[in-house]
């Protein structure tokens, strides 16, 4: 199994490259996992029920009301 924790230097350098590298500026909304290539996140992150539960808890913890949330997200 690959080491899941990178060094501060490697992690910060990679993050800076993702932010400032003009070759990557067309990429938006993608997940990067310790590299400069977009990756798929874990299968659990694509689970609709998990997303809805997370959103409900976020609304609860931040004390938002229904007029402050994205319409249809809980449908």
N, C-alpha and C positions, 0 to 999 in steps of 0.2 A: 504494500500500500504506500502510495506517495505521501511524503510529508505534507500535512495540511496547513502548516504554519511556515510562512516565508520569513526571511530576515526583514528588518525594518528598511534597510537600504534597497533590497530587491523589490519589496512591495511598494515603497514610495516611488521608486524609479518607474516601475510599470504603470502605476496610477498616473503619474505625470505624463507619461507617453500616451496613455489612453486619452487624457484630457487635451493635450497640446499637439499631438502628431496629426499633421494635415491629412495624412493618408487614412486616418480613422474618423475625420470630422463628418463624414456622411452617415456614420453609424449612430443610431439613436435607439434607446430602449432595449439594448442588448445586455446580456450578462457576460462578464469576463471572469474567468477562473484562473488566476495566476498566470496570465499571459496576454498577448496582444491580439488573440483571435477570439471572437465571440464564441461562447459555449452554451449548451443547454444547461439549465439548472436542474435540480433534482426532480424526479417525477412527482413528488408531493407538492411542488410549487405550481403544478398545472391542475391540481385537484380543485374543482369548483366549490365543493363543500368547505374545504380548508380556506379558500379565499373569502367565502362569505362569512365564515366564523371569524376570521382575522379582521375583516372589515367591521363586523358588528362590534367586536371588542374595541377596535380603534375608535369607533364612534362613541362607545360608552366611556372609554377612558378620557377622551378629549372633550366630552360633553357637547358634542355637536348635535344639532337637531336635523330633522329630515330636509329642511330647506337649505342646509349647508353641505349636503352630500351629493354625489353624482347620481342623478336619476337613473333608476334601473339596476344599480349595482347589486342590490339585495334580491333582485327578482330571480 
